[in-house]
Amino acid sequence: MLVCHCNAISDRTIRKVVRAGAVTADEVGFACGAGSCCGGCQDSIQQIIHAETGSAEQNRTESSAGTPTS
């Protein structure tokens, strides 16, 4: 699905950039150009970042939940 119409950037490209380490819309823009023109796709970029990083954060939280923090 095309997310950034100005630069013709798809959700697949954005997901790839996030998986490579971009965690902010600015980092995504720097890496692939998405969201760097009019900004109309910033909300969609944020949703993709959240979707891609949310599960990783949840896994980290679950794996540390059994560790005592005395």
Secondary structure, 3 states (H helix, E strand, C coil): CEEECCCCEEHHHHHHHHHCCCCCHHHHHHHHCCCCCCCCCHHHHHHHHHHHHHHHHHHHHHHHCCCCCC
